[in-house]
Amino acid sequence: MDVFFRFMQSPLRLPEDGVAFSVGGFRIYWYALIISAGMLLCVFLALRSCERHGITKETVMDLAMYCFPSAIIGARAYFVIFNLDDFRSDWLSVFNVRLGGLAIYGGIIGAALAAVIYAKVKKLEMLRLFDFAAPYLPLGQAIGRWGNFLNQEAFGSNTELPWGMKSDRTAAYLQRVMGMGEYRDKLGVDSIDPNGYVHPTFLYESLLCLAAFFLLLWLRGRMGKSGNAFYLYMVIYGAGRFVIEGFRMDSLFMGSIRVSQGLALIFVIVFGIALLLNRSQGRKKSAPEATGESEYGGLLRRIRAEEGLAPDGGEAAGGAAGEAGDDGGSEPGADEGPESEADGVSEPGPDGDAADGACDDGGSKSGAGGGAAGEPDLSDYMEDEGSEPSDYMDGGETAGEAGEDGDSEPGADGLGR
């Protein structure tokens, strides 16, 4: 089968019947091979990156095992539901997917339902899984659309653009549409030239999905709250599909509405709102205190207030001010005020807490936390904030470990500690 492009002088030759090879009389089609290749590539890339995103390889394989068959079932069901008249005389043909008739939106819905059930059963965070899978969905679509090219299907109306294409199959289909008065009216096409060039809408969608793959791959770990990457994918694909579907000559209809175009518009609105709400909530959660202090500083101030500590880090009722004395100093009780010996004076530390005692015979060492004895444990409060201490301290400790001379050393995050 020859396929002509307006900008090319010579045609491309494609397999006439779409068969790649046969095994014992069983024909294997190029369309099936291309779809399978896209799926396998997505699984391969997911296995390479899953552990960096906290997802096991076993989970990736499980999802592939459940989602791929569900996608095929959903794609076929979607097509059959909106083409019931074509199957009334032979219901068994519903199961013969080798004759064609798969719809991508049905595939997305089927795979998503399988992933939701899997996440519920395994008690996994559903949106986190969806975010991880978000780049691979458009990649599979971008590859799969080239199966439409080999079958010479999923094309659009006539065009004079340089990349317009035509073949015997496009001409035969357009000739058939010309005789379908009601369907032709729904398409809203003023004139049809069966022998003219048509929009390669499969190519438009393939390029859209390829761009979405690279964009989502870059943004996946930068979008904050779970769900944002998946929501963005649904918005991008929905917006692009809404436009591209308007060119298609093989659209499924519900009344006078193109089904995929209507569904695309719904997805853009629903997931667009979800994305905006999700990002808005994320910004409110991570916004610094109104006073201009850092998020960690505001959290520490609140903790001290709850523990009865003064804002400068000292105890409100006159707590420990330091250890001082000829032999290492005495430690004042909870009700005693700060004391100092003639040869050992406590000075305020960097954060307002009493500094470690200094004396002629030797100063005391601070603990691993490096703060005063009354310093609260931040991990007890992080649950309310939805974060781990490491989110605020970059893996470093709350303060440095003072040496015997009281000198501070730089921490792992480069700060003096």
N, C-alpha and C positions, 0 to 999 in steps of 0.2 A: 504494500500500500504506500503510495507516494503522498507526502505532505509538503505543501508549498507554503513558503513565507514570502510576503511581498518584497522584503529586502534581499531575498536570496534568488539567484538565477537558477540554481539547480535544486530539485526537491530532495527531501530526506526520505529514505526508504525504510518503512516500518514493517514488522511481521503482519501478514495479511489477516491472520486469525487470532493474533495475540498470544499464540502458544510459544512458550520458551523451549520445552522439550516434552517428551512422553516417556512414561515408565510403565512397561507392560500394557500399553494401550490407554493408560491414565494420563491425561494431558495436564501439564503444569503451565499455568498462564503467567505471563510477565507481570500482570497486575498483582497477583498473589505474591510473587517473588519480591516486588518492590515494597509492598506493604510489610512483608515479613522482614525485609532488610532494614526498614525504618524502625520497626519495633526492636530488633536486635541491637541496632546502634544505640538506641535510647537506653536499653538495659545496660549495655557495656559502659556507657558514659556515667550512668547512675551508680554502677558498682564502683567505679573509680573514685567518685567523690562523696559517696554516702557517709562514710565514717567521719569525714570532716564536718558534717552537719549533724552528727549525733544519731545517725540511722544505721542500723546493722545491714550487712549484706544479705542476711537471711530475710529481713523485712523486704528488701528490694525484690528478691526472687519470689517471695510469697505474693507480693503485689502484682508482679508480672504474671504469675500463674493464674491469679484470680481476675485481674483487670482486663487482660487481653481477650479472653473468651467472652467476658461480659461486654466488652466494647463491640465485638462482632455481633453479638445477640442484639444489643441496643441499636446498632446501626441498621440491622436488617428489620427489626421491629418498627423503627421510625419510618423506614421506606414503605413497608407493607401497610401500615396504618393509613398513610396518606395516598395509597394506590390500591385500595381494596378492590376496585372494579377489575383490576388486571389479574386478580387471583381468584375471583368467584368461581370460575369454571374449573380451576385446578388448584385446590388448596395445598396439595402436597408440594407444589412448586415454591411455596413460601420457604421451604427449607433448602432449596437449591440455590445457594448463594453463588455458585459457580456461574450462574447466568447473569450475575450483576445485581445491583440494587442495594447499595449500602449508603447510608447518610451519615456524614461526619458528626452532626450534632447528636444523633442517636448514639453514636459511639462514645462521645464525651460523657453523655448522661449515664450510659451503662457502666463505663469505667469508674465514674465518680461514685455511683451507688455501691459498687463492689468495694471501693476504697473506704467508704464510710462504714460499711458493715465490718470490714476487716479491722479498722481502727477501734470500733466499739468493742469487738470481741477481744482484741489484744490489749485494750485499755491504753491506746496510744493517742497522742494529740493529733487530731484529724487535720487541722489547718497547717500544722507543721509538715505533715506528709504532703499536703497539697502544694505548699510553697516549694518544697524540694522538687516535686515533679513538674512544677510550672514550666521550666524551660524546655523540658523534653516533650511535652505535648505538642507545641508548635513545630518542633524539629521533626517528629514523626509525621505530622501533617504535611510539612514542606516536601518531604521525600515521597510520601504516598501520592501526592497530586500528580506526580509524573507517571503514575499508572493510568491516570485519566488521559494523559497525552498519548500513551501507547494505544489506548482504546479509542482515541479520538472522540472523547465525550467531555462533558462539563465545560462546553465552550459558550460563547456569547453571541450577540447579534452581529450583523454586518458592520464592518469598519473599514476605513481607508487608511488607518494607521500603518506605519512601516512594518510593524511586527504582526500584522494580521495574518492568519493562516487559513488554509482550506485543504480539503481532501475529498475523496469520494464519499466517505462516511458523513462528513459535515453536510455535503450537498444532499445526500439521501435523507438525512434527518430533517433538514430545512424544507425539503420538498414535501415531506410528510406533514410537517407543522402547517404548511400553507393550506392543507386540506382540512385542518382542525379549527373550524371557525371560532368556536367558543374558547378553546385554549389559546388561540392566537389573540383573541380580544383581551384575555387576561394578561398576556405578556405585554400588551400595550405597544406593540411594534407596528409602525405605519406601513413599512414595506419590507419584504424579505426577498433577497436574491440568493437562491440556492447555490449558485455557482460563484458567489462572491466570497471575499475574505471575511473572517469572523474574529471576534475578540478571543484570544487564548486565555480565558478567565482562570483556567487551571494554573497558568503561569503567574497571574496576578496574585492568586492566593498563596502559591508556593513562595514567592518573594516576600509577601507580607509575613508569613509564618517564619521564614528564615530570619528576617530582621527581628521579629519578636523573640526568637530563640536567643540571639546574641544579647539583646537588651535585657531579657530576664536573667540570663546567666550572669551578667554583670551586676544587676540590681538585687539578685536573690538574697544575698547576705547583708544588704545595706538598707533594707526597707523597714527595719524595726519589727513591729508587732506581727505575730503570726497571722497569715491570711492575705497580707498585702500583695505578695508576688502573684498568688493565684488570682486574686481579684483583678490585678492589672492585666494578666493574661486574658481573662474573660472580657475585659473592656476593649483591649486592643483587637482581639480576634472578632468580637462582636461588631465593633465599628467598621473594621475592614470588610467583614462578610456582608454587612448591611449594604455597603456600596457595591461590592462585586456582584452580589446576588441580583442586583437590578439589571445587570447585563446578561444574565444567564437565560438560555433558551430552553432549559429543561427543568425549571423550578417546580417544586411541589406546591400546590395551592390548597388553601382552606377558604372556600368562597372565592373572593377576588384578591385575597391577601397571599403573598408569597410566604410560605410557612417559615422558611429559614430566615427570611428578612425580618419577619415579625418577631421571631424568637431572638434574633440578634439584637434587635432594639430593646427587648425586655432585659436581656443580659447586660447590655450597656448601662441601662438605668439602674437595675438592681445592684449589680456589682460595682458600679461607679459610686453609688451612695454608700455601699459597704466599705469601699476603699477610703472615701473621705471621712467617714465616721471613725474607722479604725485608726487612720493617721491622726485625726484630731484628738482621740483619746490618748494615743501614744505621746503626742506633744505635751498634753496637759500633765501626764504622769512624769515626764522627764524635765518639765520646766523648772528653773531654779527658783529659790525663794524670792519673794517680792523685794526683800531688803538688798538684793544684789549679791548675797553670799552664795557660795557653791551649794549644790544639792547635798553634798556630804556635810558641809558646815551646818546647814539648816537641820539636817537629821540629827547631828550630834547635839545641837542646842536643844532640840526637843527632848532627846533622851535624858540630857542632864536635868532638864526641868522636871521630868517625871521621876527621876531618882533623887530629887532634892538637892542637886548640886548647883552652885552658883554659876552664872553664865561664863565666868572666867576660868572655870574648871575646878575651883576650890570648893570645899564642902560648905553648905549654907550655915551649918551650926558650928563652924570652927573646927574642921577636920584636920587631918594630918597635914602639916606644912613641910615636913622634911625630917630627916634623921640627922642629928648632930650630936657631937660629944667627943671627949678625948678618946674613948675606946669605941667609937662608932656611933655615939649619940643615943639618946633615949627616944622612944616613940610615944608621943602624947596620946591620951585616951580620946574617945569620941567627944567628950565634953570639955576637953582642955583646949586652951588656945595654943598657938604656935610658940615654940620655945627655941632658943638658940644659945649655944655656948660661946664663950669669948673667942675661942679659936675655930669655930665652925658656924658659918652663917648661911642659912637657906635663902636662895634667890629664886624668883619665879622662872619657870621653864619656858620654852618657846611657845607653848600653848596655854600659858596661864596657870598650869599646875605647879605645885611646889617642886622645885628641882631636887635631884638626889642630893643627899647630905654630903658636905665636903668637910674634911677635917685633916689635921696634921698626920694622924695615924693611917688615914685611908678612907675614901668615900665608899658609899654603898652602890651596888649595881642595880640597875633597873631590871624588871622582869622582861620576858619575851615581848610583852605588849608595850613596854617602854613608858607607860603613863603612870599617873599617881595611883595610890592604892584604891581610891574611890572611882577610878575610871570605869564606866559601864562596859559590858560586853555587847558590841554592836550586833552580833549575830542573833541575839534574842529579839531584835527589833526589825531585822531585815524582812521578815515574813510579811509584815504589814506594808512594807514598801514595795513588795514584789520583786526584790533584787537580792543578790548575794553580796556579801561584803566586798568580794573581789571586783564588783562592778564599780565601786567607789575608790578602791585602793590599788587597782591595777596589780594585784598579786603581792603588794608590799605589806608590811606590818604597820600597825597604827602609829608606831614611833620607833625610833632606832634603838639599838641595844647599846647602852652606854658602857664604855670600857672602864677599867679601873681608874683612869684619870678623868672620867666623865666626858670624854670626847665623843662626838657623834660621828657615825660613818654613813656614807650614802647608801640608800636602799636599792632594791632591785629596779625600782622605777626611776632611779636617778635623783631622788630627793634626799636631802640630808636627814638621817634618821638616827 
